[in-house]
Amino acid sequence: MALSKGDEFPIHQTPEPVAYSGTDRNFYDRYFFNGYAPDGSGFFALAFGVYPHLDVADAHFCVIRDGVQHCIHASRELGMERMDLEVGPIRIEIVEPLSRLRLTVAQTEGIAAEFEFSGRAFPIEEPRFIHRIGPRAFMDYTRMTQNGRYTGSIEVDGDRREIASGSLGTRDRSWGVRPVGARDEQPLPGVSAPTFFWQWTPINLPGGSLFYHLNANPDGTAWNTRAAWVPEGGSVADVTEGQGTLTASLEPGSRWPARGVLELEVPGAPAVVELKAKDRFQMRGLGYTSPDWGHGINHGPLEVVREDINLAELNPLQPDNLHVQMICETKADNGDIGTGIFEQLILGPYGPMGLNEYFDGGS
């Protein structure tokens, strides 16, 4: 029997019970959060994913202190119940849809947290991401994104600290099809190793929230991109959209961004925003490209582990270290100073940055 708690709510999208999400085994439904102090310090992040056709849910929490990224990974069997937003010690509570969420990490191996996210304005809906490799749908998903404020506390090995006053960050919700779970071992005829280029820059400025993203082919041709602006306290009617161009440079010998200049044509937004990286967060701590904790992997009824990543000791060209979020100081052409994230993942060649091999670094 496939009935679950979700069937009590008017949220069905097909004639089937909520437990079934179409027929693609790679369907997923995910929450993502990050936060930082006004000066960019004290970075923390949380992710929570549900994979209905794999019958798995997983969650991750990370916080950076003194150059070490402390992580909790958790995975459980879903049991076809998508409404229970809890995996091991990590739990999400929706206080006010599209506005306020409460997140908890129960004391686990020295790490605990309790904090609340409150949106600065109505979330934006990014354009639908559809990308195929040959005949196979590699991605087909929708995402909403929202900047906001955080309050609460985080504890690491007995050192409990209040989240700094004025802390900001970004959260998103995405759902659809992405590669999840065990990799498909059957290659596609005529298709070499897949390439991927991704940049995402959610920025908190004094007057509002700025968003830009780019998915591109190896020659730099965009297949999904857009910029958007929403003023402080803005409603869905206040969201403005347009285009942007991000010129970025890499840290030598890596594929990690060091700085960027974002030029925009978006009503209400600055025309130019400069980004300068200050600190680095490894996305593998949330399961992205993780060799052990990739999204949707079945770890049994319940598995919870801690991982500590010394950020200074990593090989930047190791595949699971390529995907990063750089915490950036930003400066707009109107003089506004802000803080934001420069997320980047480059797999394979990318001509505009002079990357010619699958894992070579910038010069």
C-alpha positions as CSV (number, residue, x, y, z in Angstrom):
1,M,0.0,0.0,0.0
2,A,1.4,3.4,-1.0
3,L,-0.8,5.8,1.1
4,S,1.2,8.2,3.3
5,K,0.7,11.4,5.3
6,G,1.0,13.5,2.1
7,D,-2.2,12.0,0.8
8,E,-4.2,13.9,3.4
9,F,-3.2,17.2,1.9
10,P,-4.4,18.7,-1.5
11,I,-0.9,18.5,-3.1
12,H,-1.3,15.7,-5.6
13,Q,0.2,16.2,-9.0
14,T,-0.8,13.0,-10.6
15,P,-3.7,10.5,-10.1
16,E,-1.3,8.3,-8.0
17,P,-0.5,8.6,-4.3
18,V,2.0,11.2,-3.2
19,A,4.6,8.4,-2.6
20,Y,5.0,8.0,-6.4
21,S,6.7,10.8,-8.2
22,G,6.3,10.0,-11.9
23,T,8.4,7.1,-13.2
24,D,12.0,8.4,-13.2
25,R,14.1,6.7,-10.6
26,N,16.3,9.9,-10.3
27,F,13.4,12.0,-9.0
28,Y,14.5,14.0,-5.9
29,D,13.1,16.7,-3.6
30,R,15.6,18.8,-1.6
31,Y,16.1,21.6,0.9
32,F,19.4,23.6,1.1
33,F,20.5,26.3,3.5
34,N,23.7,28.3,4.1
35,G,24.4,31.2,6.5
36,Y,27.3,33.5,7.6
37,A,28.0,36.4,9.8
38,P,27.9,39.9,8.3
39,D,31.7,39.7,7.7
40,G,31.4,36.3,6.1
41,S,32.8,34.3,9.0
42,G,31.1,31.4,10.9
43,F,29.8,29.8,7.7
44,F,27.3,26.9,8.2
45,A,25.1,24.9,5.8
46,L,22.4,22.2,5.9
47,A,20.9,20.0,3.2
48,F,18.0,17.6,3.3
49,G,17.0,15.3,0.4
50,V,14.2,12.8,-0.3
51,Y,14.5,10.3,-3.2
52,P,11.0,8.6,-3.5
53,H,11.9,5.9,-6.0
54,L,15.1,5.0,-4.2
55,D,13.1,5.0,-0.9
56,V,15.9,6.9,0.8
57,A,16.2,10.2,2.7
58,D,19.5,11.9,3.7
59,A,20.6,15.0,5.4
60,H,23.9,16.8,6.2
61,F,25.0,19.7,8.4
62,C,28.3,21.5,8.3
63,V,30.0,24.4,10.2
64,I,33.4,25.9,9.6
65,R,35.6,26.8,12.6
66,D,39.3,27.6,12.7
67,G,39.9,26.3,9.2
68,V,38.1,23.0,9.8
69,Q,34.8,22.0,8.2
70,H,32.9,19.9,10.7
71,C,30.2,17.7,9.1
72,I,27.4,15.4,10.2
73,H,26.0,13.0,7.6
74,A,22.8,11.1,8.1
75,S,20.8,8.6,5.9
76,R,17.7,6.5,6.5
77,E,15.2,4.4,4.7
78,L,12.3,6.5,3.6
79,G,9.6,3.9,4.0
80,M,7.6,5.7,1.2
81,E,6.8,8.5,3.8
82,R,7.8,11.9,2.4
83,M,6.2,14.1,5.0
84,D,8.6,13.3,7.9
85,L,11.3,15.9,7.6
86,E,13.8,14.2,9.9
87,V,16.8,12.0,9.3
88,G,18.6,10.9,12.4
89,P,19.6,14.1,14.4
90,I,18.7,16.6,11.6
91,R,15.1,17.9,11.4
92,I,13.3,20.7,9.5
93,E,10.1,22.4,10.7
94,I,8.1,24.6,8.3
95,V,6.9,27.5,10.5
96,E,5.5,29.7,7.8
97,P,5.6,28.4,4.2
98,L,7.8,30.5,1.8
99,S,9.0,32.6,4.8
100,R,10.2,30.9,8.0
101,L,11.8,27.5,8.7
102,R,13.3,26.1,11.9
103,L,16.2,23.7,11.7
104,T,17.6,21.4,14.5
105,V,20.6,19.2,14.8
106,A,20.4,17.1,18.0
107,Q,23.6,16.5,19.9
108,T,25.6,14.0,17.8
109,E,29.3,13.3,18.1
110,G,30.0,16.7,19.6
111,I,27.9,18.7,17.1
112,A,24.5,20.4,17.8
113,A,22.6,23.3,16.3
114,E,19.2,25.0,16.5
115,F,18.5,28.0,14.3
116,E,15.7,29.7,12.3
117,F,15.7,31.1,8.8
118,S,13.5,34.1,8.0
119,G,13.2,35.3,4.4
120,R,14.1,38.8,3.4
121,A,11.5,38.8,0.6
122,F,9.4,36.5,-1.4
123,P,11.5,33.7,-3.0
124,I,12.3,33.7,-6.7
125,E,11.6,30.9,-9.1
126,E,14.5,30.1,-11.3
127,P,13.9,29.0,-14.9
128,R,13.4,25.3,-15.3
129,F,16.6,23.4,-15.7
130,I,16.5,20.8,-18.6
131,H,19.6,19.2,-19.9
132,R,20.1,16.0,-21.9
133,I,23.1,13.9,-22.6
134,G,22.2,12.2,-25.9
135,P,18.7,10.9,-25.4
136,R,18.9,10.7,-21.6
137,A,17.5,13.4,-19.3
138,F,20.5,14.4,-17.2
139,M,18.6,17.2,-15.4
140,D,15.0,18.3,-15.4
141,Y,14.1,20.3,-12.2
142,T,12.8,23.5,-10.8
143,R,14.2,25.6,-8.0
144,M,13.1,28.4,-5.8
145,T,15.7,30.5,-4.0
146,Q,15.4,33.0,-1.1
147,N,17.9,35.1,0.9
148,G,17.2,35.6,4.6
149,R,18.3,36.1,8.1
150,Y,19.4,33.6,10.8
151,T,19.1,33.4,14.5
152,G,20.1,30.5,16.8
153,S,23.2,28.7,18.1
154,I,25.7,26.1,17.0
155,E,27.9,23.9,19.2
156,V,31.1,22.0,18.3
157,D,32.8,19.8,20.9
158,G,31.4,21.7,23.8
159,D,31.9,25.2,22.4
160,R,28.4,26.6,21.9
161,R,28.2,29.9,20.1
162,E,25.3,32.1,19.2
163,I,24.9,32.8,15.5
164,A,26.2,36.4,15.1
165,S,23.7,39.2,15.1
166,G,22.8,40.2,11.5
167,S,23.7,36.8,10.0
168,L,22.4,36.3,6.5
169,G,22.4,33.5,3.9
170,T,20.4,31.7,1.3
171,R,18.1,28.8,1.2
172,D,16.6,27.0,-1.8
173,R,14.1,24.2,-2.6
174,S,14.5,22.2,-5.7
175,W,12.7,19.1,-7.1
176,G,12.8,17.1,-10.2
177,V,15.4,14.9,-11.9
178,R,19.1,14.8,-11.2
179,P,21.7,12.0,-11.0
180,V,21.1,10.5,-7.6
181,G,21.8,7.1,-5.9
182,A,24.1,4.5,-7.5
183,R,25.6,5.5,-10.9
184,D,24.2,4.1,-14.1
185,E,27.0,1.9,-15.4
186,Q,25.7,1.5,-18.9
187,P,27.4,4.1,-21.1
188,L,25.6,5.9,-23.9
189,P,26.8,5.1,-27.4
190,G,29.0,7.9,-28.8
191,V,29.0,9.9,-25.5
192,S,32.3,10.5,-23.8
193,A,32.7,11.5,-20.1
194,P,30.0,14.1,-19.3
195,T,31.1,17.8,-18.8
196,F,29.4,20.3,-16.6
197,F,29.8,24.0,-15.9
198,W,27.9,25.8,-13.1
199,Q,28.1,29.2,-11.4
200,W,25.7,30.5,-8.8
201,T,26.0,33.8,-6.9
202,P,23.2,34.6,-4.4
203,I,24.2,38.0,-2.9
204,N,22.9,39.9,0.1
205,L,23.1,43.7,-0.4
206,P,21.7,46.3,2.0
207,G,18.6,47.1,-0.2
208,G,17.7,43.6,-1.4
209,S,18.8,40.2,-2.8
210,L,20.6,39.6,-6.1
211,F,20.7,36.2,-7.8
212,Y,22.7,35.1,-10.9
213,H,23.4,31.6,-12.3
214,L,24.9,30.1,-15.4
215,N,25.0,26.6,-16.8
216,A,27.2,26.4,-19.9
217,N,28.6,24.1,-22.5
218,P,32.4,23.6,-22.8
219,D,32.7,26.5,-25.3
220,G,30.9,28.9,-22.9
221,T,27.5,28.8,-24.6
222,A,24.8,29.1,-22.0
223,W,22.1,26.5,-21.7
224,N,20.5,28.0,-18.6
225,T,21.1,31.4,-17.2
226,R,19.3,34.4,-15.6
227,A,19.8,37.2,-13.1
228,A,17.1,38.5,-10.7
229,W,16.6,41.2,-8.1
230,V,14.1,41.4,-5.2
231,P,14.1,44.4,-2.8
232,E,14.0,44.0,0.9
233,G,10.5,42.9,1.9
234,G,9.4,42.5,-1.7
235,S,6.5,40.4,-2.9
236,V,6.4,38.2,-6.0
237,A,5.3,41.3,-7.9
238,D,8.5,43.1,-7.0
239,V,10.9,40.5,-8.5
240,T,12.6,41.8,-11.6
241,E,14.5,39.6,-14.0
242,G,17.2,40.1,-16.7
243,Q,20.6,38.9,-17.8
244,G,24.1,39.1,-16.5
245,T,27.7,38.3,-17.4
246,L,30.1,37.0,-14.8
247,T,33.8,37.3,-15.6
248,A,35.7,35.2,-13.1
249,S,39.3,34.2,-12.3
250,L,40.5,31.0,-10.7
251,E,42.9,30.4,-7.9
252,P,46.1,29.2,-9.6
253,G,46.4,25.4,-9.9
254,S,42.7,25.0,-9.0
255,R,39.1,25.3,-10.3
256,W,38.1,27.3,-7.3
257,P,37.0,30.9,-8.1
258,A,39.1,33.7,-6.6
259,R,37.1,36.8,-7.7
260,G,34.6,37.9,-10.2
261,V,32.9,40.9,-11.8
262,L,29.2,40.5,-12.4
263,E,27.7,42.9,-15.0
264,L,23.9,43.1,-14.9
265,E,20.9,44.3,-16.9
266,V,18.2,43.9,-14.3
267,P,15.7,46.7,-13.3
268,G,16.4,47.9,-9.7
269,A,19.7,46.0,-9.4
270,P,23.2,47.5,-9.5
271,A,24.9,47.5,-12.9
272,V,28.1,46.0,-11.7
273,V,29.0,43.9,-8.6
274,E,32.5,42.8,-7.7
275,L,33.1,39.6,-5.7
276,K,36.2,38.8,-3.8
277,A,36.5,35.4,-2.2
278,K,37.4,35.3,1.5
279,D,36.8,31.7,2.7
280,R,35.9,28.3,1.1
281,F,33.3,25.7,1.8
282,Q,33.5,22.2,0.3
283,M,30.2,21.1,-1.1
284,R,31.1,17.4,-0.5
285,G,30.2,18.1,3.2
286,L,26.6,18.2,2.0
287,G,26.9,15.1,-0.2
288,Y,27.6,16.9,-3.5
289,T,30.3,14.8,-5.3
290,S,31.1,13.0,-2.0
291,P,32.6,9.6,-2.7
292,D,31.0,8.1,0.5
293,W,27.9,10.3,1.1
294,G,26.5,11.1,-2.4
295,H,22.9,11.9,-2.5
296,G,20.4,9.0,-2.4
297,I,22.9,6.3,-1.6
298,N,21.4,3.5,0.5
299,H,23.2,3.2,3.8
300,G,20.6,1.0,5.4
301,P,17.8,1.7,8.0
302,L,19.8,4.5,9.6
303,E,23.4,5.6,9.4
304,V,24.9,8.8,11.1
305,V,28.6,9.7,11.0
306,R,30.8,12.8,11.6
307,E,33.5,14.0,9.2
308,D,36.1,16.7,9.8
309,I,37.7,18.3,6.7
310,N,40.9,20.3,7.2
311,L,40.4,22.9,4.4
312,A,44.1,23.8,4.0
313,E,45.2,20.3,3.3
314,L,42.9,19.5,0.4
315,N,44.1,18.7,-3.2
316,P,42.1,21.3,-5.2
317,L,42.0,19.1,-8.3
318,Q,40.8,15.9,-6.6
319,P,37.3,15.3,-8.1
320,D,35.4,15.4,-4.9
321,N,37.0,18.8,-4.0
322,L,36.1,20.6,-7.2
323,H,32.6,21.7,-6.1
324,V,32.9,24.7,-3.8
325,Q,31.1,27.7,-2.4
326,M,33.3,30.7,-1.8
327,I,32.2,33.2,0.8
328,C,32.7,36.6,-0.8
329,E,32.8,40.2,0.0
330,T,30.8,42.1,-2.6
331,K,30.9,45.7,-3.7
332,A,28.3,47.3,-6.1
333,D,29.0,50.2,-8.4
334,N,26.6,52.3,-6.3
335,G,28.9,51.8,-3.3
336,D,26.8,49.2,-1.5
337,I,28.9,46.6,0.4
338,G,27.4,43.1,0.9
339,T,28.2,39.5,1.4
340,G,27.4,36.6,-0.9
341,I,28.3,33.2,-2.2
342,F,30.2,32.3,-5.4
343,E,29.4,28.6,-6.1
344,Q,31.2,26.9,-8.9
345,L,31.6,23.4,-10.3
346,I,33.6,22.7,-13.5
347,L,33.9,19.1,-14.8
348,G,35.9,18.7,-18.0
349,P,37.2,21.3,-20.4
350,Y,35.9,24.9,-20.4
351,G,37.3,27.1,-23.1
352,P,36.6,30.6,-21.7
353,M,38.8,29.9,-18.6
354,G,41.5,28.1,-20.5
355,L,40.7,24.7,-19.1
356,N,41.6,22.1,-21.8
357,E,41.7,18.8,-19.9
358,Y,39.2,17.1,-17.6
359,F,41.0,18.0,-14.4
360,D,43.6,20.7,-15.2
361,G,43.7,23.8,-13.0
362,G,43.8,27.5,-13.8
363,S,47.0,29.4,-14.4
